[in-house]
Amino acid sequence: MHIPNINFTTEEEFIDQMYENAHDINVRMLIAIEMAMLIYDYEPVIAYLNDDYELRLEHTEWINNLERTLEYFEGTEEYDKCIETVTLLKKVKTFLGKDLVN
């Protein structure tokens, strides 16, 4: 399971690196959230920043980020990843719905 490492020193470099690594980050988003639901990790690691910080995604942001991931894969015409994202979105909504009840 590849976790992207984003190296930067300025905000501009950070933004550039995020664009350059967009595919890896979006694929990682799918994998990380899927795994997080299996092991009840509510803040999975999405990427490493400068080798020593972790970029994590709180469960309250999973749906918003998956919707952006879907837009990314639609834009790159990776329809198999679109299907995977929509399926995961449904699972996340169910998972979080159950979590909110308990």
C-alpha positions in Angstrom: 0.0 0.0 0.0 1.9 3.0 -1.3 1.6 6.2 0.8 2.7 9.3 -1.1 5.5 11.5 0.3 5.1 15.2 -0.4 8.3 17.2 -0.1 8.1 21.0 -0.1 9.5 24.1 1.6 6.9 26.7 0.6 3.2 26.8 0.2 3.6 27.1 -3.5 5.7 24.0 -3.7 3.2 22.2 -1.5 0.4 23.0 -4.0 2.6 22.0 -6.9 3.4 18.7 -5.3 -0.2 18.0 -4.5 -1.1 18.5 -8.2 1.9 16.3 -9.3 0.9 13.6 -6.9 -2.9 13.9 -7.4 -3.3 10.4 -8.9 -1.4 8.7 -6.0 -3.2 10.8 -3.4 -6.7 10.0 -4.8 -5.9 6.3 -5.1 -4.5 6.4 -1.6 -7.7 8.1 -0.4 -9.8 5.1 -1.6 -7.4 2.5 0.0 -7.0 4.4 3.3 -10.7 4.9 3.9 -11.6 1.3 2.9 -9.0 0.1 5.4 -10.0 2.6 8.0 -13.5 1.2 8.1 -12.2 -2.3 8.6 -10.0 -1.4 11.5 -12.0 1.5 12.9 -9.3 4.0 12.3 -11.1 7.3 12.1 -8.1 9.3 10.9 -6.2 7.3 8.3 -2.9 8.5 6.8 -3.3 9.9 3.3 0.3 11.1 2.7 3.5 11.9 4.4 4.7 15.5 4.4 8.5 16.1 4.2 9.1 12.5 5.5 8.2 13.4 9.0 4.6 14.5 9.2 1.4 12.6 8.5 -1.4 14.1 6.5 -4.5 12.4 8.0 -8.1 12.6 7.0 -10.7 12.8 9.8 -13.8 10.7 9.3 -16.0 13.8 9.2 -14.3 14.7 5.9 -14.5 11.3 4.2 -17.6 12.0 2.2 -16.4 15.4 1.0 -13.1 14.1 0.0 -14.5 11.1 -1.8 -16.8 13.4 -3.7 -13.7 15.3 -4.8 -11.9 12.0 -5.6 -14.9 11.1 -7.8 -14.6 14.4 -9.7 -10.9 13.8 -10.2 -11.4 10.3 -11.7 -14.2 11.6 -13.9 -11.9 14.3 -15.1 -9.2 11.7 -15.9 -11.8 9.4 -17.4 -10.8 6.5 -15.1 -14.3 5.1 -15.0 -13.3 1.9 -13.1 -12.1 4.2 -10.3 -15.3 6.2 -10.5 -17.3 3.0 -9.9 -15.0 2.1 -7.0 -15.4 5.6 -5.5 -19.2 5.6 -5.8 -19.3 2.1 -4.2 -17.0 3.3 -1.4 -19.1 6.4 -0.9 -22.2 4.2 -0.3 -20.3 2.1 2.2 -19.0 5.2 4.0 -22.4 6.7 4.3 -23.7 3.5 5.8 -20.7 3.2 8.1 -20.9 6.7 9.4 -24.7 6.5 9.7 -24.3 3.5 12.0 -21.5 5.2 13.9 -23.7 8.3 14.6 -26.5 6.1 16.0 -24.2 4.3 18.5 
